[in-house]
């Protein structure tokens, strides 16, 4: 679970961890990106989201669509992509793209779904033991 940890979000991350939600990952949009083509993590998330949107099927939600199309981007003097700041949006009379930021947050880091192992019946466990097959369905870590 990715949570925006800037401002009040840091307390949310802390409280979720206190409640034993071990899958909570705090994300700071101003942090360094994984890819140096971007100025910060926020721009990296929005770029990853933009790539996904090319083939995605999203709801026809006019507020979400407005949020996704309002912020502008540009290149800084180091050739990095920069997403328009929320202060700049306010100066242009635009509201904060909260829904767009929420969707972009889901692209903070790569994720991989876990596969639940099915419980094998004793007969299959016995057969696998006799034949030397592994008791796990996954043959290697990449099969998960």
Secondary structure, 3 states (H helix, E strand, C coil): CEEECCCCHHHHHHHHHHCCCCCCEEECCCCCCCCCCECCHHHHHHHHHHHHHCCCCCCCCHHHHHHHHHCCEEECCCCCEEECCHHHHHHCCCCCCHHHHHHHHCCCCCCCCCCCCCCCCHHHHHHHHHHCCCCCCCCCHHHC
